[in-house]
Amino acid sequence: MYVNPPYVSKAMAHFAGDMAVLEEIGTLNEKTVEIIKESLGAKGNEIDLSISDLILIPVERLPEDDRKLLLKVAQELGADAKLKIVRR
């Protein structure tokens, strides 16, 4: 899971066009990723989430460690930041 802090991206965007700065914040269980994809109707190996998308995830179905990580991220995520989940 990565988070794209908007301030850094906006501050650096003038150097070479659009730019995303990613910060790795943790790893999710495969089951959790499948639940997220199912609840959002996402396909592929990358999922971009906003704050409004997080409320659509059925957290009661997630393993405890992943639930704690997502809740922590939700509390710290800025209003215009994006959360990116990448399957490697």
PyMOL Python script that loads the backbone (N, CA, C, O; Angstrom):
from pymol import cmd

cmd.read_pdbstr("""\
ATOM      1  N   MET A   1       0.837  -1.166   0.000  1.00  0.00           N
ATOM      2  CA  MET A   1       0.000   0.000   0.000  1.00  0.00           C
ATOM      3  C   MET A   1       0.884   1.232   0.000  1.00  0.00           C
ATOM      4  O   MET A   1       1.904   1.289   0.688  1.00  0.00           O
ATOM      5  N   TYR A   2       0.484   2.196  -0.768  1.00  0.00           N
ATOM      6  CA  TYR A   2       1.226   3.442  -0.859  1.00  0.00           C
ATOM      7  C   TYR A   2       0.277   4.605  -0.643  1.00  0.00           C
ATOM      8  O   TYR A   2      -0.925   4.501  -0.886  1.00  0.00           O
ATOM      9  N   VAL A   3       0.830   5.700  -0.189  1.00  0.00           N
ATOM     10  CA  VAL A   3       0.029   6.921  -0.079  1.00  0.00           C
ATOM     11  C   VAL A   3       0.742   8.006  -0.881  1.00  0.00           C
ATOM     12  O   VAL A   3       1.969   8.093  -0.867  1.00  0.00           O
ATOM     13  N   ASN A   4      -0.020   8.814  -1.565  1.00  0.00           N
ATOM     14  CA  ASN A   4       0.516   9.892  -2.377  1.00  0.00           C
ATOM     15  C   ASN A   4       0.193  11.215  -1.688  1.00  0.00           C
ATOM     16  O   ASN A   4      -0.915  11.731  -1.840  1.00  0.00           O
ATOM     17  N   PRO A   5       1.147  11.776  -0.928  1.00  0.00           N
ATOM     18  CA  PRO A   5       0.870  13.034  -0.232  1.00  0.00           C
ATOM     19  C   PRO A   5       0.722  14.179  -1.238  1.00  0.00           C
ATOM     20  O   PRO A   5       1.638  14.417  -2.025  1.00  0.00           O
ATOM     21  N   PRO A   6      -0.391  14.880  -1.231  1.00  0.00           N
ATOM     22  CA  PRO A   6      -0.654  15.890  -2.262  1.00  0.00           C
ATOM     23  C   PRO A   6       0.297  17.082  -2.238  1.00  0.00           C
ATOM     24  O   PRO A   6       0.628  17.617  -3.296  1.00  0.00           O
ATOM     25  N   TYR A   7       0.741  17.508  -1.068  1.00  0.00           N
ATOM     26  CA  TYR A   7       1.587  18.698  -1.006  1.00  0.00           C
ATOM     27  C   TYR A   7       2.893  18.481  -1.757  1.00  0.00           C
ATOM     28  O   TYR A   7       3.302  19.323  -2.557  1.00  0.00           O
ATOM     29  N   VAL A   8       3.551  17.347  -1.499  1.00  0.00           N
ATOM     30  CA  VAL A   8       4.834  17.079  -2.149  1.00  0.00           C
ATOM     31  C   VAL A   8       4.641  16.951  -3.654  1.00  0.00           C
ATOM     32  O   VAL A   8       5.441  17.476  -4.429  1.00  0.00           O
ATOM     33  N   SER A   9       3.592  16.260  -4.072  1.00  0.00           N
ATOM     34  CA  SER A   9       3.326  16.102  -5.503  1.00  0.00           C
ATOM     35  C   SER A   9       3.094  17.448  -6.167  1.00  0.00           C
ATOM     36  O   SER A   9       3.636  17.712  -7.241  1.00  0.00           O
ATOM     37  N   LYS A  10       2.297  18.299  -5.544  1.00  0.00           N
ATOM     38  CA  LYS A  10       1.999  19.615  -6.126  1.00  0.00           C
ATOM     39  C   LYS A  10       3.241  20.504  -6.134  1.00  0.00           C
ATOM     40  O   LYS A  10       3.474  21.240  -7.093  1.00  0.00           O
ATOM     41  N   ALA A  11       4.023  20.438  -5.083  1.00  0.00           N
ATOM     42  CA  ALA A  11       5.210  21.282  -4.988  1.00  0.00           C
ATOM     43  C   ALA A  11       6.248  20.904  -6.037  1.00  0.00           C
ATOM     44  O   ALA A  11       6.964  21.770  -6.539  1.00  0.00           O
ATOM     45  N   MET A  12       6.337  19.626  -6.372  1.00  0.00           N
ATOM     46  CA  MET A  12       7.341  19.162  -7.319  1.00  0.00           C
ATOM     47  C   MET A  12       6.825  19.087  -8.752  1.00  0.00           C
ATOM     48  O   MET A  12       7.615  18.870  -9.671  1.00  0.00           O
ATOM     49  N   ALA A  13       5.545  19.257  -8.965  1.00  0.00           N
ATOM     50  CA  ALA A  13       4.956  19.080 -10.290  1.00  0.00           C
ATOM     51  C   ALA A  13       5.505  20.059 -11.317  1.00  0.00           C
ATOM     52  O   ALA A  13       5.531  19.753 -12.509  1.00  0.00           O
ATOM     53  N   HIS A  14       5.941  21.227 -10.872  1.00  0.00           N
ATOM     54  CA  HIS A  14       6.416  22.220 -11.840  1.00  0.00           C
ATOM     55  C   HIS A  14       7.757  21.849 -12.465  1.00  0.00           C
ATOM     56  O   HIS A  14       8.155  22.471 -13.450  1.00  0.00           O
ATOM     57  N   PHE A  15       8.467  20.858 -11.928  1.00  0.00           N
ATOM     58  CA  PHE A  15       9.765  20.470 -12.479  1.00  0.00           C
ATOM     59  C   PHE A  15       9.643  19.729 -13.806  1.00  0.00           C
ATOM     60  O   PHE A  15      10.407  20.001 -14.733  1.00  0.00           O
ATOM     61  N   ALA A  16       8.700  18.801 -13.914  1.00  0.00           N
ATOM     62  CA  ALA A  16       8.619  17.990 -15.138  1.00  0.00           C
ATOM     63  C   ALA A  16       7.203  17.503 -15.376  1.00  0.00           C
ATOM     64  O   ALA A  16       7.005  16.317 -15.641  1.00  0.00           O
ATOM     65  N   GLY A  17       6.231  18.361 -15.293  1.00  0.00           N
ATOM     66  CA  GLY A  17       4.851  17.942 -15.526  1.00  0.00           C
ATOM     67  C   GLY A  17       4.275  17.228 -14.322  1.00  0.00           C
ATOM     68  O   GLY A  17       4.716  17.431 -13.191  1.00  0.00           O
ATOM     69  N   ASP A  18       3.284  16.392 -14.578  1.00  0.00           N
ATOM     70  CA  ASP A  18       2.632  15.670 -13.485  1.00  0.00           C
ATOM     71  C   ASP A  18       3.592  14.685 -12.843  1.00  0.00           C
ATOM     72  O   ASP A  18       4.377  14.024 -13.524  1.00  0.00           O
ATOM     73  N   MET A  19       3.518  14.599 -11.536  1.00  0.00           N
ATOM     74  CA  MET A  19       4.428  13.739 -10.798  1.00  0.00           C
ATOM     75  C   MET A  19       3.709  13.215  -9.565  1.00  0.00           C
ATOM     76  O   MET A  19       2.953  13.945  -8.924  1.00  0.00           O
ATOM     77  N   ALA A  20       3.939  11.976  -9.239  1.00  0.00           N
ATOM     78  CA  ALA A  20       3.370  11.397  -8.019  1.00  0.00           C
ATOM     79  C   ALA A  20       4.509  10.974  -7.109  1.00  0.00           C
ATOM     80  O   ALA A  20       5.482  10.369  -7.560  1.00  0.00           O
ATOM     81  N   VAL A  21       4.390  11.287  -5.850  1.00  0.00           N
ATOM     82  CA  VAL A  21       5.356  10.867  -4.850  1.00  0.00           C
ATOM     83  C   VAL A  21       4.660   9.814  -4.001  1.00  0.00           C
ATOM     84  O   VAL A  21       3.621  10.078  -3.397  1.00  0.00           O
ATOM     85  N   LEU A  22       5.239   8.625  -3.961  1.00  0.00           N
ATOM     86  CA  LEU A  22       4.619   7.520  -3.234  1.00  0.00           C
ATOM     87  C   LEU A  22       5.429   7.184  -1.996  1.00  0.00           C
ATOM     88  O   LEU A  22       6.660   7.208  -2.009  1.00  0.00           O
ATOM     89  N   GLU A  23       4.728   6.875  -0.947  1.00  0.00           N
ATOM     90  CA  GLU A  23       5.350   6.448   0.309  1.00  0.00           C
ATOM     91  C   GLU A  23       4.765   5.081   0.651  1.00  0.00           C
ATOM     92  O   GLU A  23       3.550   4.935   0.779  1.00  0.00           O
ATOM     93  N   GLU A  24       5.636   4.079   0.800  1.00  0.00           N
ATOM     94  CA  GLU A  24       5.148   2.749   1.152  1.00  0.00           C
ATOM     95  C   GLU A  24       4.780   2.748   2.628  1.00  0.00           C
ATOM     96  O   GLU A  24       5.569   3.168   3.474  1.00  0.00           O
ATOM     97  N   ILE A  25       3.562   2.269   2.933  1.00  0.00           N
ATOM     98  CA  ILE A  25       3.106   2.321   4.321  1.00  0.00           C
ATOM     99  C   ILE A  25       2.763   0.966   4.907  1.00  0.00           C
ATOM    100  O   ILE A  25       2.476   0.873   6.100  1.00  0.00           O
ATOM    101  N   GLY A  26       2.784  -0.087   4.102  1.00  0.00           N
ATOM    102  CA  GLY A  26       2.498  -1.402   4.655  1.00  0.00           C
ATOM    103  C   GLY A  26       2.119  -2.411   3.593  1.00  0.00           C
ATOM    104  O   GLY A  26       2.078  -2.111   2.400  1.00  0.00           O
ATOM    105  N   THR A  27       1.842  -3.616   4.063  1.00  0.00           N
ATOM    106  CA  THR A  27       1.473  -4.726   3.191  1.00  0.00           C
ATOM    107  C   THR A  27       0.146  -5.295   3.647  1.00  0.00           C
ATOM    108  O   THR A  27      -0.094  -5.465   4.843  1.00  0.00           O
ATOM    109  N   LEU A  28      -0.716  -5.589   2.683  1.00  0.00           N
ATOM    110  CA  LEU A  28      -2.023  -6.173   2.977  1.00  0.00           C
ATOM    111  C   LEU A  28      -2.056  -7.639   2.587  1.00  0.00           C
ATOM    112  O   LEU A  28      -1.379  -8.064   1.651  1.00  0.00           O
ATOM    113  N   ASN A  29      -2.842  -8.393   3.306  1.00  0.00           N
ATOM    114  CA  ASN A  29      -3.105  -9.793   3.027  1.00  0.00           C
ATOM    115  C   ASN A  29      -3.813  -9.914   1.680  1.00  0.00           C
ATOM    116  O   ASN A  29      -4.592  -9.035   1.310  1.00  0.00           O
ATOM    117  N   GLU A  30      -3.550 -10.988   0.949  1.00  0.00           N
ATOM    118  CA  GLU A  30      -4.193 -11.219  -0.348  1.00  0.00           C
ATOM    119  C   GLU A  30      -5.718 -11.233  -0.229  1.00  0.00           C
ATOM    120  O   GLU A  30      -6.420 -10.716  -1.097  1.00  0.00           O
ATOM    121  N   LYS A  31      -6.221 -11.827   0.852  1.00  0.00           N
ATOM    122  CA  LYS A  31      -7.673 -11.873   1.080  1.00  0.00           C
ATOM    123  C   LYS A  31      -8.244 -10.454   1.184  1.00  0.00           C
ATOM    124  O   LYS A  31      -9.312 -10.169   0.643  1.00  0.00           O
ATOM    125  N   THR A  32      -7.531  -9.578   1.875  1.00  0.00           N
ATOM    126  CA  THR A  32      -7.968  -8.195   2.036  1.00  0.00           C
ATOM    127  C   THR A  32      -8.049  -7.486   0.694  1.00  0.00           C
ATOM    128  O   THR A  32      -9.012  -6.771   0.417  1.00  0.00           O
ATOM    129  N   VAL A  33      -7.037  -7.686  -0.132  1.00  0.00           N
ATOM    130  CA  VAL A  33      -7.026  -7.048  -1.451  1.00  0.00           C
ATOM    131  C   VAL A  33      -8.214  -7.527  -2.281  1.00  0.00           C
ATOM    132  O   VAL A  33      -8.848  -6.730  -2.973  1.00  0.00           O
ATOM    133  N   GLU A  34      -8.516  -8.816  -2.218  1.00  0.00           N
ATOM    134  CA  GLU A  34      -9.662  -9.350  -2.965  1.00  0.00           C
ATOM    135  C   GLU A  34     -10.980  -8.753  -2.461  1.00  0.00           C
ATOM    136  O   GLU A  34     -11.864  -8.445  -3.261  1.00  0.00           O
ATOM    137  N   ILE A  35     -11.116  -8.592  -1.155  1.00  0.00           N
ATOM    138  CA  ILE A  35     -12.329  -7.983  -0.580  1.00  0.00           C
ATOM    139  C   ILE A  35     -12.460  -6.530  -1.042  1.00  0.00           C
ATOM    140  O   ILE A  35     -13.553  -6.082  -1.388  1.00  0.00           O
ATOM    141  N   ILE A  36     -11.346  -5.800  -1.047  1.00  0.00           N
ATOM    142  CA  ILE A  36     -11.368  -4.403  -1.492  1.00  0.00           C
ATOM    143  C   ILE A  36     -11.745  -4.322  -2.966  1.00  0.00           C
ATOM    144  O   ILE A  36     -12.585  -3.509  -3.352  1.00  0.00           O
ATOM    145  N   LYS A  37     -11.125  -5.164  -3.787  1.00  0.00           N
ATOM    146  CA  LYS A  37     -11.437  -5.162  -5.221  1.00  0.00           C
ATOM    147  C   LYS A  37     -12.906  -5.485  -5.458  1.00  0.00           C
ATOM    148  O   LYS A  37     -13.566  -4.850  -6.281  1.00  0.00           O
ATOM    149  N   GLU A  38     -13.409  -6.474  -4.735  1.00  0.00           N
ATOM    150  CA  GLU A  38     -14.811  -6.881  -4.875  1.00  0.00           C
ATOM    151  C   GLU A  38     -15.758  -5.749  -4.464  1.00  0.00           C
ATOM    152  O   GLU A  38     -16.741  -5.477  -5.152  1.00  0.00           O
ATOM    153  N   SER A  39     -15.460  -5.097  -3.350  1.00  0.00           N
ATOM    154  CA  SER A  39     -16.361  -4.055  -2.843  1.00  0.00           C
ATOM    155  C   SER A  39     -16.356  -2.796  -3.705  1.00  0.00           C
ATOM    156  O   SER A  39     -17.340  -2.056  -3.726  1.00  0.00           O
ATOM    157  N   LEU A  40     -15.251  -2.547  -4.419  1.00  0.00           N
ATOM    158  CA  LEU A  40     -15.153  -1.350  -5.256  1.00  0.00           C
ATOM    159  C   LEU A  40     -15.350  -1.643  -6.740  1.00  0.00           C
ATOM    160  O   LEU A  40     -15.402  -0.726  -7.559  1.00  0.00           O
ATOM    161  N   GLY A  41     -15.461  -2.934  -7.080  1.00  0.00           N
ATOM    162  CA  GLY A  41     -15.589  -3.302  -8.490  1.00  0.00           C
ATOM    163  C   GLY A  41     -14.310  -3.037  -9.270  1.00  0.00           C
ATOM    164  O   GLY A  41     -14.356  -2.766 -10.469  1.00  0.00           O
ATOM    165  N   ALA A  42     -13.167  -3.114  -8.594  1.00  0.00           N
ATOM    166  CA  ALA A  42     -11.880  -2.830  -9.231  1.00  0.00           C
ATOM    167  C   ALA A  42     -11.338  -4.073  -9.927  1.00  0.00           C
ATOM    168  O   ALA A  42     -11.624  -5.203  -9.530  1.00  0.00           O
ATOM    169  N   LYS A  43     -10.554  -3.841 -10.967  1.00  0.00           N
ATOM    170  CA  LYS A  43      -9.902  -4.926 -11.700  1.00  0.00           C
ATOM    171  C   LYS A  43      -8.424  -4.583 -11.829  1.00  0.00           C
ATOM    172  O   LYS A  43      -8.031  -3.431 -11.644  1.00  0.00           O
ATOM    173  N   GLY A  44      -7.623  -5.561 -12.140  1.00  0.00           N
ATOM    174  CA  GLY A  44      -6.200  -5.318 -12.347  1.00  0.00           C
ATOM    175  C   GLY A  44      -5.398  -5.426 -11.066  1.00  0.00           C
ATOM    176  O   GLY A  44      -5.904  -5.840 -10.023  1.00  0.00           O
ATOM    177  N   ASN A  45      -4.129  -5.043 -11.169  1.00  0.00           N
ATOM    178  CA  ASN A  45      -3.197  -5.187 -10.052  1.00  0.00           C
ATOM    179  C   ASN A  45      -2.963  -3.903  -9.269  1.00  0.00           C
ATOM    180  O   ASN A  45      -2.185  -3.897  -8.315  1.00  0.00           O
ATOM    181  N   GLU A  46      -3.624  -2.814  -9.658  1.00  0.00           N
ATOM    182  CA  GLU A  46      -3.477  -1.552  -8.935  1.00  0.00           C
ATOM    183  C   GLU A  46      -4.850  -0.965  -8.634  1.00  0.00           C
ATOM    184  O   GLU A  46      -5.737  -0.957  -9.488  1.00  0.00           O
ATOM    185  N   ILE A  47      -5.010  -0.478  -7.421  1.00  0.00           N
ATOM    186  CA  ILE A  47      -6.262   0.141  -7.000  1.00  0.00           C
ATOM    187  C   ILE A  47      -5.923   1.508  -6.411  1.00  0.00           C
ATOM    188  O   ILE A  47      -5.108   1.606  -5.493  1.00  0.00           O
ATOM    189  N   ASP A  48      -6.544   2.555  -6.936  1.00  0.00           N
ATOM    190  CA  ASP A  48      -6.389   3.903  -6.379  1.00  0.00           C
ATOM    191  C   ASP A  48      -7.630   4.232  -5.571  1.00  0.00           C
ATOM    192  O   ASP A  48      -8.750   4.147  -6.075  1.00  0.00           O
ATOM    193  N   LEU A  49      -7.427   4.609  -4.315  1.00  0.00           N
ATOM    194  CA  LEU A  49      -8.546   4.900  -3.418  1.00  0.00           C
ATOM    195  C   LEU A  49      -8.480   6.331  -2.908  1.00  0.00           C
ATOM    196  O   LEU A  49      -7.401   6.874  -2.676  1.00  0.00           O
ATOM    197  N   SER A  50      -9.636   6.922  -2.741  1.00  0.00           N
ATOM    198  CA  SER A  50      -9.740   8.220  -2.078  1.00  0.00           C
ATOM    199  C   SER A  50     -10.449   7.986  -0.743  1.00  0.00           C
ATOM    200  O   SER A  50     -10.888   6.873  -0.454  1.00  0.00           O
ATOM    201  N   ILE A  51     -10.554   9.018   0.050  1.00  0.00           N
ATOM    202  CA  ILE A  51     -11.251   8.909   1.338  1.00  0.00           C
ATOM    203  C   ILE A  51     -12.668   8.380   1.142  1.00  0.00           C
ATOM    204  O   ILE A  51     -13.126   7.537   1.912  1.00  0.00           O
ATOM    205  N   SER A  52     -13.360   8.866   0.123  1.00  0.00           N
ATOM    206  CA  SER A  52     -14.748   8.430  -0.095  1.00  0.00           C
ATOM    207  C   SER A  52     -14.838   6.954  -0.470  1.00  0.00           C
ATOM    208  O   SER A  52     -15.861   6.319  -0.214  1.00  0.00           O
ATOM    209  N   ASP A  53     -13.786   6.397  -1.072  1.00  0.00           N
ATOM    210  CA  ASP A  53     -13.782   4.969  -1.408  1.00  0.00           C
ATOM    211  C   ASP A  53     -13.611   4.096  -0.168  1.00  0.00           C
ATOM    212  O   ASP A  53     -14.138   2.985  -0.109  1.00  0.00           O
ATOM    213  N   LEU A  54     -12.883   4.594   0.810  1.00  0.00           N
ATOM    214  CA  LEU A  54     -12.595   3.788   2.002  1.00  0.00           C
ATOM    215  C   LEU A  54     -13.856   3.398   2.765  1.00  0.00           C
ATOM    216  O   LEU A  54     -13.897   2.333   3.382  1.00  0.00           O
ATOM    217  N   ILE A  55     -14.876   4.237   2.733  1.00  0.00           N
ATOM    218  CA  ILE A  55     -16.099   3.910   3.477  1.00  0.00           C
ATOM    219  C   ILE A  55     -16.901   2.794   2.813  1.00  0.00           C
ATOM    220  O   ILE A  55     -17.822   2.246   3.420  1.00  0.00           O
ATOM    221  N   LEU A  56     -16.557   2.456   1.571  1.00  0.00           N
ATOM    222  CA  LEU A  56     -17.251   1.379   0.860  1.00  0.00           C
ATOM    223  C   LEU A  56     -16.681  -0.003   1.179  1.00  0.00           C
ATOM    224  O   LEU A  56     -17.271  -1.018   0.809  1.00  0.00           O
ATOM    225  N   ILE A  57     -15.551  -0.042   1.855  1.00  0.00           N
ATOM    226  CA  ILE A  57     -14.889  -1.315   2.166  1.00  0.00           C
ATOM    227  C   ILE A  57     -15.504  -1.910   3.430  1.00  0.00           C
ATOM    228  O   ILE A  57     -15.556  -1.241   4.461  1.00  0.00           O
ATOM    229  N   PRO A  58     -15.971  -3.162   3.365  1.00  0.00           N
ATOM    230  CA  PRO A  58     -16.561  -3.804   4.549  1.00  0.00           C
ATOM    231  C   PRO A  58     -15.465  -4.242   5.533  1.00  0.00           C
ATOM    232  O   PRO A  58     -15.014  -5.387   5.498  1.00  0.00           O
ATOM    233  N   VAL A  59     -15.045  -3.328   6.402  1.00  0.00           N
ATOM    234  CA  VAL A  59     -13.914  -3.596   7.297  1.00  0.00           C
ATOM    235  C   VAL A  59     -14.149  -4.778   8.235  1.00  0.00           C
ATOM    236  O   VAL A  59     -13.192  -5.392   8.707  1.00  0.00           O
ATOM    237  N   GLU A  60     -15.411  -5.101   8.507  1.00  0.00           N
ATOM    238  CA  GLU A  60     -15.686  -6.234   9.395  1.00  0.00           C
ATOM    239  C   GLU A  60     -15.264  -7.566   8.773  1.00  0.00           C
ATOM    240  O   GLU A  60     -15.113  -8.555   9.490  1.00  0.00           O
ATOM    241  N   ARG A  61     -15.072  -7.606   7.461  1.00  0.00           N
ATOM    242  CA  ARG A  61     -14.651  -8.835   6.775  1.00  0.00           C
ATOM    243  C   ARG A  61     -13.131  -8.957   6.671  1.00  0.00           C
ATOM    244  O   ARG A  61     -12.622  -9.990   6.236  1.00  0.00           O
ATOM    245  N   LEU A  62     -12.412  -7.923   7.061  1.00  0.00           N
ATOM    246  CA  LEU A  62     -10.959  -7.903   6.905  1.00  0.00           C
ATOM    247  C   LEU A  62     -10.254  -8.530   8.100  1.00  0.00           C
ATOM    248  O   LEU A  62     -10.756  -8.465   9.222  1.00  0.00           O
ATOM    249  N   PRO A  63      -9.075  -9.146   7.865  1.00  0.00           N
ATOM    250  CA  PRO A  63      -8.258  -9.624   8.983  1.00  0.00           C
ATOM    251  C   PRO A  63      -7.884  -8.451   9.897  1.00  0.00           C
ATOM    252  O   PRO A  63      -7.752  -7.317   9.437  1.00  0.00           O
ATOM    253  N   GLU A  64      -7.720  -8.725  11.160  1.00  0.00           N
ATOM    254  CA  GLU A  64      -7.495  -7.692  12.182  1.00  0.00           C
ATOM    255  C   GLU A  64      -6.319  -6.759  11.856  1.00  0.00           C
ATOM    256  O   GLU A  64      -6.459  -5.541  11.955  1.00  0.00           O
ATOM    257  N   ASP A  65      -5.166  -7.314  11.471  1.00  0.00           N
ATOM    258  CA  ASP A  65      -3.993  -6.475  11.187  1.00  0.00           C
ATOM    259  C   ASP A  65      -4.244  -5.525  10.019  1.00  0.00           C
ATOM    260  O   ASP A  65      -3.857  -4.358  10.064  1.00  0.00           O
ATOM    261  N   ASP A  66      -4.893  -6.032   8.977  1.00  0.00           N
ATOM    262  CA  ASP A  66      -5.194  -5.196   7.812  1.00  0.00           C
ATOM    263  C   ASP A  66      -6.230  -4.134   8.152  1.00  0.00           C
ATOM    264  O   ASP A  66      -6.149  -3.004   7.670  1.00  0.00           O
ATOM    265  N   ARG A  67      -7.189  -4.491   8.968  1.00  0.00           N
ATOM    266  CA  ARG A  67      -8.212  -3.530   9.397  1.00  0.00           C
ATOM    267  C   ARG A  67      -7.554  -2.374  10.150  1.00  0.00           C
ATOM    268  O   ARG A  67      -7.868  -1.209   9.906  1.00  0.00           O
ATOM    269  N   LYS A  68      -6.641  -2.703  11.064  1.00  0.00           N
ATOM    270  CA  LYS A  68      -5.946  -1.667  11.834  1.00  0.00           C
ATOM    271  C   LYS A  68      -5.127  -0.755  10.920  1.00  0.00           C
ATOM    272  O   LYS A  68      -5.118   0.463  11.097  1.00  0.00           O
ATOM    273  N   LEU A  69      -4.437  -1.352   9.939  1.00  0.00           N
ATOM    274  CA  LEU A  69      -3.623  -0.562   9.017  1.00  0.00           C
ATOM    275  C   LEU A  69      -4.493   0.380   8.186  1.00  0.00           C
ATOM    276  O   LEU A  69      -4.159   1.555   8.036  1.00  0.00           O
ATOM    277  N   LEU A  70      -5.596  -0.120   7.650  1.00  0.00           N
ATOM    278  CA  LEU A  70      -6.485   0.721   6.843  1.00  0.00           C
ATOM    279  C   LEU A  70      -7.130   1.831   7.673  1.00  0.00           C
ATOM    280  O   LEU A  70      -7.284   2.955   7.195  1.00  0.00           O
ATOM    281  N   LEU A  71      -7.505   1.522   8.906  1.00  0.00           N
ATOM    282  CA  LEU A  71      -8.095   2.552   9.768  1.00  0.00           C
ATOM    283  C   LEU A  71      -7.076   3.635  10.112  1.00  0.00           C
ATOM    284  O   LEU A  71      -7.409   4.819  10.158  1.00  0.00           O
ATOM    285  N   LYS A  72      -5.833   3.221  10.354  1.00  0.00           N
ATOM    286  CA  LYS A  72      -4.764   4.183  10.637  1.00  0.00           C
ATOM    287  C   LYS A  72      -4.542   5.093   9.427  1.00  0.00           C
ATOM    288  O   LYS A  72      -4.419   6.310   9.565  1.00  0.00           O
ATOM    289  N   VAL A  73      -4.493   4.485   8.246  1.00  0.00           N
ATOM    290  CA  VAL A  73      -4.300   5.259   7.017  1.00  0.00           C
ATOM    291  C   VAL A  73      -5.468   6.217   6.802  1.00  0.00           C
ATOM    292  O   VAL A  73      -5.261   7.373   6.433  1.00  0.00           O
ATOM    293  N   ALA A  74      -6.684   5.748   7.028  1.00  0.00           N
ATOM    294  CA  ALA A  74      -7.875   6.585   6.831  1.00  0.00           C
ATOM    295  C   ALA A  74      -7.836   7.820   7.730  1.00  0.00           C
ATOM    296  O   ALA A  74      -8.275   8.897   7.328  1.00  0.00           O
ATOM    297  N   GLN A  75      -7.315   7.662   8.939  1.00  0.00           N
ATOM    298  CA  GLN A  75      -7.237   8.785   9.868  1.00  0.00           C
ATOM    299  C   GLN A  75      -6.178   9.800   9.452  1.00  0.00           C
ATOM    300  O   GLN A  75      -6.316  10.993   9.723  1.00  0.00           O
ATOM    301  N   GLU A  76      -5.117   9.323   8.790  1.00  0.00           N
ATOM    302  CA  GLU A  76      -3.998  10.193   8.443  1.00  0.00           C
ATOM    303  C   GLU A  76      -4.056  10.722   7.013  1.00  0.00           C
ATOM    304  O   GLU A  76      -3.336  11.663   6.680  1.00  0.00           O
ATOM    305  N   LEU A  77      -4.895  10.139   6.167  1.00  0.00           N
ATOM    306  CA  LEU A  77      -4.952  10.509   4.756  1.00  0.00           C
ATOM    307  C   LEU A  77      -5.559  11.898   4.583  1.00  0.00           C
ATOM    308  O   LEU A  77      -6.630  12.186   5.116  1.00  0.00           O
ATOM    309  N   GLY A  78      -4.876  12.744   3.844  1.00  0.00           N
ATOM    310  CA  GLY A  78      -5.388  14.086   3.570  1.00  0.00           C
ATOM    311  C   GLY A  78      -6.594  14.036   2.645  1.00  0.00           C
ATOM    312  O   GLY A  78      -6.838  13.031   1.976  1.00  0.00           O
ATOM    313  N   ALA A  79      -7.342  15.125   2.615  1.00  0.00           N
ATOM    314  CA  ALA A  79      -8.588  15.168   1.844  1.00  0.00           C
ATOM    315  C   ALA A  79      -8.382  14.912   0.357  1.00  0.00           C
ATOM    316  O   ALA A  79      -9.234  14.294  -0.281  1.00  0.00           O
ATOM    317  N   ASP A  80      -7.266  15.376  -0.210  1.00  0.00           N
ATOM    318  CA  ASP A  80      -7.058  15.168  -1.641  1.00  0.00           C
ATOM    319  C   ASP A  80      -5.930  14.183  -1.947  1.00  0.00           C
ATOM    320  O   ASP A  80      -5.460  14.118  -3.083  1.00  0.00           O
ATOM    321  N   ALA A  81      -5.493  13.418  -0.946  1.00  0.00           N
ATOM    322  CA  ALA A  81      -4.484  12.383  -1.153  1.00  0.00           C
ATOM    323  C   ALA A  81      -5.160  11.115  -1.664  1.00  0.00           C
ATOM    324  O   ALA A  81      -6.363  10.924  -1.491  1.00  0.00           O
ATOM    325  N   LYS A  82      -4.375  10.261  -2.291  1.00  0.00           N
ATOM    326  CA  LYS A  82      -4.874   8.988  -2.803  1.00  0.00           C
ATOM    327  C   LYS A  82      -4.093   7.853  -2.157  1.00  0.00           C
ATOM    328  O   LYS A  82      -2.906   7.981  -1.859  1.00  0.00           O
ATOM    329  N   LEU A  83      -4.777   6.757  -1.953  1.00  0.00           N
ATOM    330  CA  LEU A  83      -4.158   5.535  -1.461  1.00  0.00           C
ATOM    331  C   LEU A  83      -4.073   4.592  -2.646  1.00  0.00           C
ATOM    332  O   LEU A  83      -5.073   4.360  -3.325  1.00  0.00           O
ATOM    333  N   LYS A  84      -2.898   4.047  -2.902  1.00  0.00           N
ATOM    334  CA  LYS A  84      -2.695   3.142  -4.029  1.00  0.00           C
ATOM    335  C   LYS A  84      -2.325   1.771  -3.486  1.00  0.00           C
ATOM    336  O   LYS A  84      -1.377   1.633  -2.713  1.00  0.00           O
ATOM    337  N   ILE A  85      -3.076   0.765  -3.894  1.00  0.00           N
ATOM    338  CA  ILE A  85      -2.773  -0.616  -3.527  1.00  0.00           C
ATOM    339  C   ILE A  85      -2.233  -1.288  -4.779  1.00  0.00           C
ATOM    340  O   ILE A  85      -2.897  -1.310  -5.816  1.00  0.00           O
ATOM    341  N   VAL A  86      -1.024  -1.838  -4.680  1.00  0.00           N
ATOM    342  CA  VAL A  86      -0.362  -2.460  -5.820  1.00  0.00           C
ATOM    343  C   VAL A  86      -0.092  -3.918  -5.489  1.00  0.00           C
ATOM    344  O   VAL A  86       0.518  -4.234  -4.468  1.00  0.00           O
ATOM    345  N   ARG A  87      -0.552  -4.798  -6.362  1.00  0.00           N
ATOM    346  CA  ARG A  87      -0.280  -6.227  -6.180  1.00  0.00           C
ATOM    347  C   ARG A  87       1.040  -6.536  -6.869  1.00  0.00           C
ATOM    348  O   ARG A  87       1.190  -6.323  -8.072  1.00  0.00           O
ATOM    349  N   ARG A  88       2.003  -7.044  -6.085  1.00  0.00           N
ATOM    350  CA  ARG A  88       3.321  -7.353  -6.656  1.00  0.00           C
ATOM    351  C   ARG A  88       3.522  -8.831  -6.767  1.00  0.00           C
ATOM    352  O   ARG A  88       4.573  -9.278  -7.226  1.00  0.00           O
TER     353      ARG A  88
END
""", "prot")
cmd.dss("prot")
cmd.show_as("cartoon", "prot")
cmd.util.cbc("prot")
cmd.orient("prot")
